Amino acid sequence: MNTHTYLDYGATTPIDERVLSVMLPHLQATFGNPSSLHYWGQQAERVLDQSRRSMAAHLGAEPEELIFTSSGSESDNLALRGGAVARRNAKGSNRILISPIEHPAVSNTARQLQEQSGFEVDLLPVDKTGQIQLEKLEPLLKADVALVSVMAANNEIGTLNPIQEIGVLCQAHQIPFHTDAVQYAAHFAMDVTKLPVDMISLGAHKFYGPKGIGALYVRRGTPILPVQTGGSQEFGKRAATENVPLIAGMAKAFQLVQEEATQRREHLSALRDDIIQQVLAAVPDSKLTGAQGNARLPNHASFVFSGLDGNLLIQVLDSEGYACSSGSACKTGNPKPSSVLTHLGYSPDWALGSLRITLGKDTTREEVDQFLRILPGCVARVREVAA
Amino acid sequence: MSSQTEERIVVGMSGGVDSSVAAALLKRDGWQVIGVMLRLWSDPGTENRCCAPDALIEAREIAGQLQIPFYVVDAKESFYKEVVEPFIHSYAAGETPNPCLSCNRLIRWKFLRSRASALGADKIATGHYARTQTLPDGTIQLLKNPDPEKDQSYFLHLLTQDDLRSTVFPLAELTKTEVRQLAKEYSLAVAEREDSQDLCFMGQGDYRKFLRERCPESIQPGPILSQDGELLGEHTGLADYTIGQRKGLGIAGPEPYYVLQKDLRQNTLVIGAKGSSNRREFFTHEVNWISGNAPQEPFPAEIKIRYKSQASPGLVAPLKDQGARILLDHPLPDITPGQAGVFYQGQICLGGGTISLEAP
């Protein structure tokens, strides 16, 4: 337990030094409120504008299309609540289509819109890896659909979705399409001049930026109402004094992803493939969850092991010095199987024994090799408890 | 407990002062300590007192202070099956059960030991006030804490040699005052919670309400009789009464009445004057002998019939099928079926079983 190896970058990442150094001056020197008219306000607004322009440029977007929020979850809330209600006001459509493997920030928001705001919510068909089945999607894109929301990459099982193709279909039917790209954006550049997506949720702390800051890209012309009302910040779409240091940090971290994504992916996917291959070979009664190879996140390996308490496995691995996750973090709650795994057809005996390993840009091969050496023994010990 | 070299140990933590100091002492002695808190079932809408959110926050804070890993283990389902259900059944059978006893054996030790073995630890520890000593032949004895007010060996009489071999009691001979002093010395941020008499899984509730909801057929009104069979009134349901109870009978007499007997078959409650149900003889069933070997012959011992009662001298005669017959030197009131009768010889806790008034 003397060394700690962090293999849970899907949960969060440390702030990159280069990001931190951009942020620090704005915590004190440039502390002003961007809405103020004086010198300090102007300085702060300048940083805000620069950050917004930088991020927008990397996305291929206009600065006015980028709304800063407090988190990826808030971005999802704004997209669904603000997007669905605005669309219903404009067109009378009241159906929301989401995938069955959405993050709770989307699925629970959709559920509340269903229970309290009179929307209908339908789950889209997916294959066994959680991927949207395109051929089954098109017939569902009817005039009463207010919004389609499909995550770009799943946090639990790493599967990527064909957002380009989904976007094309939605565009053809003139239905707004939102994607939660919180995991995806840590690994892939996006260009909205080519990607037909209307709203994209981002969260900085998944790509070596600070926690507490996110963004929602909203394509010009997409109907949206503010969810958090108040002042006219963020083009009247999200009230609150802008968090300049975090916004500057997010913009820098986003820039680094664009510059380094290709090289990070190469490094990560090689390690990921070794983990998948070796775990399946070394651990009896193990299965990969989610898609194979490059149809999944480059840093993401997820498994289920039958007859095993996944939470206990995480504790045992932690006591051996390796920080992993069971996929959806719930450290004190009921040992209920994940709804994603259950939806994909895993029985509780398998679904309760889930393990997610998510690598970071600085993860080394030595760390992965050492982890792979101890994992089979840990699984065996945890299985003995269940026996 | 001499200094160890990084041997792993799992300590059961509750957020209270006892288990916090236990963890601190283990850390001081060089153990590689892992804190574990069990999450137990509670009546829906309430929090189990043994793992309430504030207890969880306190335990995590202590673990952080001591820089030890801390994990929460879900034991709700087992706790319901092995503690709560038998508790209901025991009341339905006219007994007055003590669920802390079955919790220790069936939940605490079982979960802590199995988790410990998965976590690569050979040993577990708890913050109980009790000691052990190992005899030359390897047998481990369970001994009282010298402070009769705090001694908790009564709750540990169900442990086996295997349990004791893998258990460390860091508080051993410490008094509560010393433990509080140690908490201060280590600057442990433990809140002083009042010891509660409520059962952990019922929140603030009353067990009578709990039983009415879960086992209504066990609570039927019936007659209250004198020892001579004279009808004195009506009871609200036998489970509402405990042997020795005085308050709440609602019947006036020449001298205060006490509950003497609960006759489940006739659904009658027998009451009478204090002392009129005192008895010398009773039985215990499902006896655990801590040494692992049931004695062959009757032997003199001191017997505790409740956690907070004094040990009384008497004779314990082992019976077949894990039974025992107890003959006290002097009659005692309040010998209550469902509670544990625990046998001592001086400081040594020999074991014990569940009290019954009838031979097993």
Contacts between the chains, C-beta under 8 A, distances in Angstrom:
chain1	res1	chain2	res2	distance
A	1	B	32	6.6
A	1	B	69	7.2
A	311	B	73	8.0
A	311	B	74	7.3
A	312	B	73	7.5
A	312	B	115	6.8
A	312	B	118	5.9
A	315	B	69	7.8
A	315	B	71	4.4
A	315	B	115	7.7
A	315	B	118	7.9
A	315	B	119	6.7
A	316	B	118	5.3
A	316	B	119	5.7
A	316	B	120	7.6
A	318	B	69	6.1
A	318	B	71	7.7
A	319	B	8	7.7
A	319	B	34	6.0
A	319	B	69	5.9
A	319	B	119	5.0
A	319	B	120	6.7
A	320	B	120	7.6
A	331	B	72	6.6
A	332	B	39	6.7
A	332	B	56	7.0
A	332	B	72	4.8
A	334	B	74	6.7
A	334	B	76	7.2
A	335	B	74	5.0
A	381	B	117	7.1
A	381	B	118	4.7
A	381	B	120	7.3
A	382	B	118	5.1
A	384	B	117	7.0
A	384	B	118	7.0
A	385	B	114	4.5
A	385	B	115	7.0
A	385	B	117	7.0
A	385	B	118	4.9
